[in-house]
Amino acid sequence: MKMQVTREDIDGIPTQWLQTVANYLMGFRNDTVVDFSQPHLRPSVIGIYPLFILMYAILILAGTLMNFAMVYHIVKYRFYRDPTYAFLINLAISDVVKCIFVLPMTLTVLLLQNWIFGKFLCYFLPMLQDIPLHVSMMTYLMIAGDRFRLLSDPGKPRIPAFVCALGAWFFAICIVLPYPIYTTYLDLERFMKQHFEGMGICVANLADDMQEYMRGLFIGTYVAPLTITAYLYVKASRELQSQEGPLAVAMFEARTGDVYSRHSSHASNDITSARDGKRESGSVCTGGTVGLPGLTAAYDLYNAELDVRKEKRTQKYLIFMVSVYAICLCPLMVLRLAKLALMETYENSGHFDITFTMFVWVAFMPTVTTPALYASWQMSRSAKERLRGYFRFSNRRLTRACEDGVRMAARRTPRRPGGLTNVAYTQHARTESVTGSNGGGGSSRGSASLHSPDLTPNRVILVQ
């Protein structure tokens, strides 16, 4: 049927929606037969919509698979016992909801000119779009709070992750409950059935207080959580810098539930080395005797140093995750806020369509980057080198030669008597710290130092 709308046809439309309906109908040709019950592409995306479909399809597929893989890895190795990893599972669930439900429907709405999803989705879809975004933001905030609590006072119990995750979903639902108030579904079939059968318009109700509401959402759900998260991570990083010596041991024992008792709190400045049966100069010992006297204290200190380094690595990747999330979400949040102050007309709607579609895609990029950062976090240095070699980011031959050289050096390494063996040696006699670093550069804070006139070990391990 041709679009021949008369004055009598539009008399029943509410006056405040006449301009909206007029702008909407200008997107259709007046001399063509239009079936409004069928989907119609927006004129601005007719030439490029296959590219958008491809981009969103890659994001949906990659995000779903990578988040399922992350959850599988956490569950398989039982990392979920740590609240940090439990919160990451909640992030993965939120990202899967984005990939499976939010992204496909959002892309469809952005590409289509007419609304064909009915009244229910008109009110429910905006809520569905924002719930997982708020859940992700609240989860990042809770991760930062839990880590600050852990590092500032390791003796305190951790935040219950399951209860907090449920609270994040409940809080997100409460935030979006007012959305239907600012949404209007205009059923044109009710006014002009002969012309607009099956046609409806879903628009935002630009009430006087809507701009204030959106500004409040921008500050309360984006600016404020990110500011608090940044503050907590800065404080937690400072706490990590101060974890030295016996304090590192205390943090390690509080985290692992170590049952070794410390009957003597003074420093003995001895480490019993089983080699040659002599006492050599060492670092803090507390007199604990399990297996080798004195060596257990140094081993605990070594483990504590390893634990501090592990926490620093964890801190780094968690900061990366929330930073990428904030950067990717920022353009969409700013555009949504600016769109209320700008009048969208038929002339500039094409620019809005393309820009909004791109910004939505960027905002949901963390569904892929978060699992990717998690994978990098869990991978060892050698695995990363092999991965770079597979993608030709590094020289395969050089990597293989280095690995062969390490294996040959390990075979030539003599076994040290007394239950100790040297794994790697320096070329010059110097004092090194027994730390958990991968390949030298050990920290001198609170670590056990060994002096040897001939060979100095970078790392010491126990041999059964």
C-alpha positions in Angstrom: 0.0 0.0 0.0 1.1 3.5 -0.7 1.7 6.0 2.1 -1.1 8.5 1.5 -1.8 10.0 5.0 -4.4 12.6 5.2 -5.2 15.2 7.9 -8.0 13.1 9.2 -5.7 10.1 9.7 -3.4 11.9 12.1 -6.1 13.6 14.2 -6.0 10.8 16.7 -2.3 10.9 17.3 -1.3 12.8 20.5 0.0 16.3 19.7 3.3 15.8 21.5 4.1 12.9 19.2 3.3 14.4 15.8 6.8 15.7 15.2 8.2 12.3 16.1 5.9 10.5 13.8 6.6 12.9 11.0 10.4 12.5 11.3 9.9 8.7 11.5 7.7 8.6 8.3 10.2 10.7 6.4 12.5 7.7 6.4 10.2 5.9 4.0 9.4 6.7 0.4 5.9 8.0 -0.2 5.5 6.5 -3.6 6.3 2.9 -2.7 4.3 0.1 -1.2 5.5 -0.4 2.4 4.6 -3.3 4.6 5.3 -2.0 8.1 5.0 -5.5 9.7 8.2 -6.5 7.9 11.7 -5.2 8.9 13.1 -2.3 6.9 16.7 -1.2 7.0 17.7 2.3 7.9 18.7 4.3 4.8 22.0 5.3 6.4 23.2 1.7 6.8 22.0 0.1 3.6 25.5 0.1 2.1 27.5 -1.0 5.2 25.2 -3.2 7.2 27.0 -6.4 6.2 30.2 -5.0 7.8 28.3 -4.3 11.0 26.8 -7.8 11.0 30.3 -9.3 10.6 31.8 -7.2 13.3 29.0 -8.0 15.8 29.0 -11.7 14.8 32.8 -12.0 15.5 32.4 -10.2 18.9 29.4 -12.4 19.9 31.1 -15.7 19.0 34.5 -14.8 20.4 33.1 -13.3 23.6 30.9 -16.3 24.3 33.6 -18.9 23.7 36.3 -17.0 25.6 34.1 -16.4 28.6 33.0 -20.0 28.8 36.7 -21.0 28.5 37.6 -18.7 31.4 34.8 -20.1 33.6 35.9 -23.6 32.7 39.5 -22.9 33.6 38.5 -21.4 37.0 36.2 -24.2 37.8 38.6 -26.9 36.6 41.4 -25.8 38.9 39.1 -24.7 41.7 40.2 -21.1 41.6 36.7 -20.1 42.6 37.6 -20.7 46.2 39.4 -17.3 46.0 36.8 -14.5 46.0 38.8 -12.7 43.2 38.2 -15.6 40.8 34.6 -16.0 42.0 34.0 -12.4 41.0 35.6 -13.1 37.6 33.0 -15.9 37.1 30.3 -13.3 37.8 31.9 -11.0 35.2 31.9 -13.9 32.7 28.2 -14.6 33.3 27.5 -10.9 32.7 29.5 -10.9 29.5 27.8 -14.1 28.3 24.4 -12.4 28.8 25.7 -9.4 26.8 26.9 -11.7 24.0 23.9 -14.0 23.8 21.0 -11.7 24.5 21.9 -8.0 24.4 24.2 -7.7 21.4 22.0 -9.5 18.8 18.8 -7.6 19.7 20.7 -4.3 20.0 22.2 -4.7 16.6 18.8 -5.5 15.1 17.2 -2.4 16.6 20.1 -0.2 15.4 19.9 -1.5 11.8 16.1 -1.5 11.4 14.0 1.6 10.6 10.7 0.3 12.1 10.0 -1.3 15.4 8.6 -4.8 15.0 9.2 -6.3 18.4 6.0 -5.2 20.1 5.2 -3.3 23.3 6.9 -5.6 25.8 10.4 -5.5 24.3 10.0 -1.7 23.9 10.0 -1.4 27.7 12.2 -4.4 28.6 15.0 -4.1 26.1 16.6 -0.9 27.5 16.6 -2.6 30.9 18.2 -5.7 29.5 20.9 -3.7 27.8 22.0 -1.9 31.0 21.7 -4.6 33.6 24.8 -6.5 32.7 26.7 -3.2 32.3 25.9 -2.2 35.8 26.7 -5.7 37.1 30.2 -5.6 35.5 30.9 -2.2 37.0 29.7 -3.2 40.5 31.8 -6.4 40.2 34.9 -4.5 39.4 34.2 -2.3 42.4 33.8 -5.3 44.7 37.0 -6.9 43.4 38.9 -3.7 44.2 37.3 -3.5 47.7 38.1 -7.1 48.4 41.7 -6.8 47.4 42.2 -3.6 49.4 40.7 -5.4 52.5 43.0 -8.4 51.9 46.2 -6.4 51.5 45.6 -3.9 54.2 44.7 -6.6 56.8 45.3 -10.2 55.7 43.8 -11.5 58.9 40.3 -10.3 58.1 37.9 -12.6 56.4 37.4 -12.1 52.7 34.2 -10.7 51.2 31.6 -13.4 50.5 31.7 -13.5 46.7 28.5 -15.4 46.1 26.4 -13.1 48.2 28.0 -10.0 46.7 27.5 -11.2 43.2 23.8 -11.7 43.9 23.7 -8.3 45.4 25.3 -6.8 42.3 22.5 -8.3 40.1 19.8 -7.1 42.5 21.3 -3.6 42.6 21.5 -3.5 38.8 17.9 -4.5 38.5 16.9 -1.8 40.9 18.8 0.9 39.0 16.9 0.1 35.7 13.4 -0.1 37.2 12.6 3.5 36.4 13.4 3.0 32.7 9.8 2.2 31.6 8.8 5.6 33.0 11.0 7.3 30.4 10.0 5.0 27.5 6.9 5.3 25.3 5.5 2.8 22.8 3.2 4.5 20.3 1.0 2.0 18.5 0.2 3.7 15.2 -2.1 0.8 14.1 -4.5 1.9 16.8 -4.8 5.4 15.2 -4.5 4.5 11.5 -5.1 0.8 11.0 -5.6 1.0 7.3 -2.1 2.6 6.8 0.0 1.3 9.6 -1.0 -2.2 10.3 1.6 -3.9 12.6 3.5 -0.6 13.0 4.7 0.9 16.3 7.2 3.4 17.4 9.4 2.9 20.5 10.9 6.2 21.6 12.4 7.8 24.7 10.0 10.0 26.7 11.9 13.2 26.8 10.4 14.5 30.0 11.7 17.5 31.8 13.5 15.5 34.5 14.9 12.8 32.1 18.1 14.7 31.5 18.7 15.0 35.3 18.0 11.3 35.6 20.5 10.4 32.9 23.1 12.7 34.4 22.6 11.0 37.7 23.0 7.6 36.1 26.2 8.7 34.4 27.7 9.8 37.6 26.3 7.1 39.9 26.9 4.1 37.6 30.0 5.2 35.8 32.0 8.1 37.2 31.6 7.3 40.9 32.3 3.5 40.8 35.4 4.1 38.6 36.7 6.8 40.9 36.2 4.6 44.0 37.8 1.6 42.2 40.8 3.7 41.2 41.2 5.0 44.7 41.1 1.4 46.2 43.6 0.1 43.7 46.0 2.9 44.4 45.7 2.2 48.2 46.1 -1.5 47.6 49.2 -1.0 45.5 50.7 1.1 48.2 50.0 -1.7 50.7 51.8 -4.2 48.3 54.8 -1.9 48.2 55.1 -2.1 52.0 54.8 -5.9 52.2 58.4 -6.7 53.2 60.3 -9.2 55.3 58.3 -10.6 58.2 55.2 -8.7 57.2 55.3 -10.6 53.9 55.5 -13.8 55.8 52.5 -12.8 57.9 50.5 -11.9 54.8 51.4 -15.3 53.2 50.4 -17.3 56.3 47.2 -15.4 56.8 46.3 -16.2 53.2 47.3 -19.8 53.1 46.3 -20.8 56.6 49.8 -21.8 57.5 50.0 -23.8 60.8 53.7 -23.3 61.4 54.1 -21.6 64.8 56.6 -18.9 65.6 57.9 -19.6 69.1 60.8 -17.2 68.9 60.1 -13.8 67.3 63.7 -12.6 67.3 66.0 -12.7 64.3 68.9 -15.2 64.4 70.7 -14.2 61.2 71.4 -17.8 60.4 70.3 -20.2 57.7 71.4 -23.8 58.1 72.8 -25.0 54.8 73.1 -28.7 54.5 75.9 -28.3 52.1 79.2 -29.0 54.0 77.2 -29.0 57.2 78.2 -25.4 57.9 76.3 -22.3 58.9 76.5 -19.5 56.4 75.4 -16.0 56.6 71.6 -15.6 56.0 68.6 -13.6 56.7 65.7 -13.7 59.1 65.1 -17.1 60.8 62.6 -17.7 63.5 63.9 -20.9 64.9 61.3 -23.1 63.4 62.4 -26.7 63.0 60.8 -28.8 60.4 63.1 -31.1 58.5 66.2 -28.8 58.3 66.5 -26.4 61.2 66.4 -22.8 60.2 66.0 -23.6 56.6 62.2 -23.8 57.0 62.1 -20.2 58.1 64.0 -19.1 54.9 61.7 -21.3 52.8 58.7 -19.7 54.4 60.2 -16.3 53.6 60.8 -17.4 50.0 57.2 -18.5 49.7 56.0 -15.2 51.2 58.1 -13.3 48.6 56.6 -15.5 45.9 53.2 -14.6 47.2 53.8 -10.9 47.2 55.0 -11.1 43.6 52.0 -13.1 42.7 49.7 -10.5 44.3 51.5 -7.7 42.3 50.9 -9.7 39.1 47.3 -10.2 40.0 46.9 -6.5 40.8 48.4 -5.5 37.5 46.0 -7.6 35.4 43.0 -6.6 37.4 43.9 -2.9 36.8 44.2 -3.7 33.1 40.8 -5.3 33.0 38.9 -2.4 34.7 40.9 0.2 32.7 40.0 -1.4 29.4 36.4 -1.7 30.5 36.2 2.0 31.5 37.9 3.2 28.3 35.6 1.1 26.0 32.4 2.1 27.8 33.3 5.8 27.9 32.3 6.8 24.3 28.9 5.2 24.6 28.1 6.7 28.0 29.1 10.2 26.8 27.1 9.8 23.6 24.0 8.7 25.5 24.4 11.8 27.7 25.0 14.1 24.7 22.1 12.7 22.7 19.6 14.1 25.1 20.9 17.6 24.5 21.0 17.3 20.7 17.9 17.3 18.5 17.9 14.2 16.3 16.3 15.0 12.9 15.9 13.1 9.7 18.9 15.0 8.3 21.4 14.0 11.0 19.9 10.7 12.1 22.2 8.8 9.7 25.3 10.1 11.6 23.7 9.1 14.9 22.9 5.7 13.6 26.5 4.9 12.4 28.1 6.5 15.4 25.9 4.8 17.9 26.3 1.4 16.3 30.1 1.7 16.4 30.2 2.9 20.0 28.0 0.0 21.1 30.4 -2.4 19.5 33.3 -0.7 21.3 31.5 -0.7 24.6 31.0 -4.5 24.4 34.7 -5.2 23.5 35.5 -6.1 27.1 33.6 -9.3 26.6 36.6 -10.3 24.6 39.4 -8.4 26.3 38.7 -9.5 29.8 39.1 -13.3 29.0 42.1 -12.4 26.9 43.8 -10.6 29.8 42.8 -13.5 32.1 44.6 -15.9 29.7 47.7 -13.7 29.6 47.6 -13.5 33.4 47.5 -17.3 33.8 50.0 -18.2 31.1 53.7 -18.7 32.0 56.5 -16.8 30.4 57.6 -19.8 28.3 54.0 -20.3 27.1 53.8 -16.7 26.0 57.0 -17.0 24.1 55.8 -20.1 22.3 52.5 -18.3 21.5 54.4 -15.3 20.1 56.4 -17.8 18.0 53.3 -19.4 16.6 52.0 -16.0 15.4 55.5 -15.0 14.3 55.8 -12.2 16.8 59.2 -13.5 17.7 61.9 -15.5 16.1 61.1 -19.2 16.4 64.6 -20.3 16.0 65.9 -18.0 18.7 63.2 -19.2 21.1 64.0 -22.8 20.4 67.7 -22.2 20.7 67.2 -20.5 24.1 65.0 -23.4 25.3 67.6 -25.9 24.2 70.3 -24.0 25.9 68.4 -23.9 29.1 67.8 -27.7 29.0 71.4 -28.4 28.3 72.5 -26.2 31.1 70.1 -27.9 33.4 71.6 -31.3 32.5 75.1 -30.1 33.3 74.1 -28.6 36.6 75.7 -30.6 39.4 73.6 -31.9 42.2 74.3 -30.1 45.4 74.7 -32.2 48.5 72.6 -31.8 51.5 69.3 -31.6 49.8 69.9 -28.4 47.8 70.5 -27.9 44.1 71.4 -24.9 42.1 69.1 -24.1 39.2 70.8 -21.1 37.6 74.0 -19.4 38.3 75.5 -15.9 37.7 78.8 -15.4 36.1 80.3 -13.4 38.9 80.2 -14.0 42.6 77.7 -11.7 44.2 74.8 -11.8 46.7 71.4 -12.6 45.2 68.1 -12.8 46.9 66.0 -15.9 47.0 62.9 -14.6 45.3 60.1 -15.8 43.1 61.1 -13.7 40.1 61.3 -15.4 36.7 64.9 -14.8 35.7 66.8 -12.6 38.0 66.5 -9.1 39.3 65.3 -10.3 42.7 64.2 -7.9 45.4 66.3 -7.5 48.4 63.5 -6.8 50.8 63.0 -9.4 53.4 64.5 -12.2 51.3 67.1 -14.8 52.3 70.5 -14.0 50.9 73.1 -16.7 50.3 76.9 -16.0 50.0 79.1 -18.4 48.1 82.7 -17.8 47.2 82.4 -19.6 43.8 78.9 -19.9 42.5 75.9 -17.8 43.6 72.4 -19.3 43.1 69.7 -17.1 41.8 67.1 -19.6 43.1 67.2 -22.4 45.6 64.7 -25.2 45.7 64.3 -28.3 47.9 65.0 -31.7 46.4 63.2 -34.7 47.8 
